[in-house]
Amino acid sequence: MRKLLNEELGRLDIESFKKAPKFPVVVVLDNVRSLNNIGSAFRTSDAFRIEAVFLCGITARPPHREIQKTALGATESVRWKYFDSTDQAVRFLRAEGYHIIAVEQADESISLNDFRIDKEKKYALIFGNEVKGVGDNIVKNANIVLEIPQFGTKHSLNISVSIGLVLWDLWVKMQKI
């Protein structure tokens, strides 16, 4: 067994990526502080070929050296849009027919492993601030709140880990339909 060279991976170039069909998902970052988390969101979004990343509130925007450090160029391939508030982004997404999903711990949340994806729907996945999580108003007005099962002593996962877990789970479920 040997490790594959980058040339052997068959990855798309940026122009081909932009023209390729996308996974019907928008990742929404609700006031995310860490530039590394923002970069990771772009890189993971590129890996799953999602439609876009929406940056809201205090979330920094490319170009930024610290975002690029983790994004490794994914800010050039993944479409992104900035909104002054997450509420604005949600209104825009609803008008475009997206099903709004907050990834958070809530009293009526659905466990990620119990969530059933509908191939006919487009999804907006909202990931929150590293300390405060997804804003209360966003949680209250989401179509669904998804919770990632956890079994340790900590109360949350890093946002970049959460994005990877949720996108992978939804992508796998979409392939089975």
C-alpha positions in Angstrom: 0.0 0.0 0.0 1.2 3.5 -0.8 0.0 7.0 -0.2 -1.5 8.6 -3.4 0.1 11.6 -4.9 -2.1 14.7 -5.3 -2.1 14.3 -9.1 -3.6 10.8 -8.6 -6.6 12.0 -6.6 -8.6 13.3 -9.6 -9.7 16.5 -8.0 -11.4 19.3 -9.9 -9.7 22.5 -10.7 -11.4 25.7 -9.5 -13.3 26.4 -12.8 -14.5 22.8 -13.1 -15.6 22.9 -9.4 -17.6 26.1 -10.0 -19.4 24.5 -13.0 -20.0 21.1 -11.3 -23.3 20.1 -9.7 -23.5 21.0 -6.0 -24.8 19.3 -2.9 -28.0 21.3 -2.1 -26.6 22.7 1.2 -25.6 26.2 2.4 -23.4 26.4 5.5 -24.3 29.5 7.5 -21.8 30.7 10.1 -23.6 32.6 12.8 -21.1 35.1 14.4 -18.1 32.7 14.3 -15.1 34.3 15.9 -12.2 32.0 15.0 -10.5 32.7 11.6 -9.3 29.1 11.7 -12.9 27.8 12.1 -14.0 30.0 9.2 -11.2 28.6 7.0 -12.1 25.0 8.0 -15.7 25.7 7.1 -14.6 26.7 3.6 -12.3 23.7 3.2 -14.9 21.2 4.4 -17.5 22.8 2.2 -15.2 22.4 -0.8 -14.7 18.7 0.1 -18.4 18.1 -0.1 -19.0 20.5 -3.0 -21.7 22.4 -1.2 -23.5 25.4 -2.8 -22.2 28.2 -0.6 -21.0 29.4 2.7 -22.8 32.4 4.2 -20.9 34.5 6.7 -23.0 36.5 9.2 -22.4 39.2 11.8 -18.9 39.3 13.3 -17.8 36.4 11.1 -14.7 37.5 9.2 -14.6 37.5 5.4 -12.0 36.5 2.8 -9.5 37.5 1.8 -7.7 37.1 5.1 -4.4 35.5 5.8 -5.6 33.6 8.8 -8.7 32.2 7.0 -6.5 31.2 4.0 -4.1 29.3 6.4 -6.9 26.7 7.0 -9.0 27.1 3.8 -6.0 26.4 1.6 -7.6 28.2 -1.4 -11.2 26.9 -0.8 -12.4 30.5 -0.5 -11.7 30.7 -4.3 -13.7 27.6 -5.1 -16.7 27.8 -2.7 -19.2 30.6 -3.3 -19.7 32.8 -0.3 -21.9 35.7 0.7 -21.8 38.1 3.7 -24.9 39.2 5.7 -24.9 41.8 8.5 -27.0 39.4 10.6 -27.9 35.7 10.6 -31.6 36.8 10.6 -31.0 38.5 7.2 -29.4 35.3 5.8 -32.2 33.1 7.1 -34.8 35.4 5.5 -32.9 35.3 2.2 -32.6 31.5 2.4 -36.3 30.9 3.2 -37.2 33.1 0.2 -35.0 30.9 -1.9 -36.8 27.7 -0.7 -34.2 26.4 1.8 -35.2 24.3 4.8 -33.5 26.0 7.8 -31.6 23.7 10.2 -29.8 25.0 13.3 -27.1 22.7 14.6 -27.5 23.1 18.4 -28.6 21.5 21.6 -32.3 22.3 22.2 -35.3 20.9 24.1 -36.9 19.7 20.9 -33.8 18.9 18.9 -33.6 15.8 16.7 -30.5 13.6 17.0 -28.4 13.7 13.9 -28.6 9.9 13.6 -32.4 10.1 13.5 -32.6 12.9 10.9 -34.0 11.7 7.5 -32.9 13.8 4.6 -35.4 14.6 1.8 -33.8 14.6 -1.6 -36.3 17.2 -2.8 -35.3 19.8 -0.3 -32.4 22.3 -0.1 -30.9 22.8 3.3 -29.3 25.6 5.2 -27.2 24.4 8.1 -26.5 27.0 10.7 -23.5 26.7 13.0 -23.0 29.1 15.8 -20.5 31.1 17.8 -17.8 29.2 19.6 -19.1 30.3 23.0 -22.8 31.2 22.6 -23.8 28.8 19.9 -26.5 29.5 17.4 -28.5 32.6 18.4 -31.7 32.0 20.4 -33.9 33.7 17.7 -32.4 31.5 15.0 -33.0 28.3 17.0 -36.6 29.4 17.7 -37.3 30.0 14.1 -35.5 27.1 12.5 -37.5 24.3 10.8 -35.4 21.8 12.6 -32.7 21.8 15.3 -30.2 19.0 14.8 -28.1 17.8 17.7 -24.9 15.8 17.4 -24.9 13.0 20.0 -22.1 13.3 22.5 -21.2 11.0 25.4 -18.2 12.6 27.2 -17.9 15.3 29.7 -17.8 18.3 27.4 -20.9 20.1 26.3 -20.0 20.8 22.7 -17.7 20.1 19.8 -15.5 22.5 17.9 -17.5 24.1 15.1 -15.1 22.8 12.4 -15.6 19.2 13.7 -19.4 19.8 13.8 -19.5 21.0 10.2 -17.5 17.9 9.1 -19.7 15.5 11.0 -23.0 17.0 9.8 -22.0 17.4 6.2 -20.6 13.8 6.1 -23.8 12.4 7.7 -26.1 14.3 5.3 -24.0 13.4 2.3 -24.0 9.7 3.2 -27.8 9.7 3.7 -28.3 11.5 0.4 -26.3 8.8 -1.4 -28.6 6.1 0.0 -31.8 7.7 -1.3 
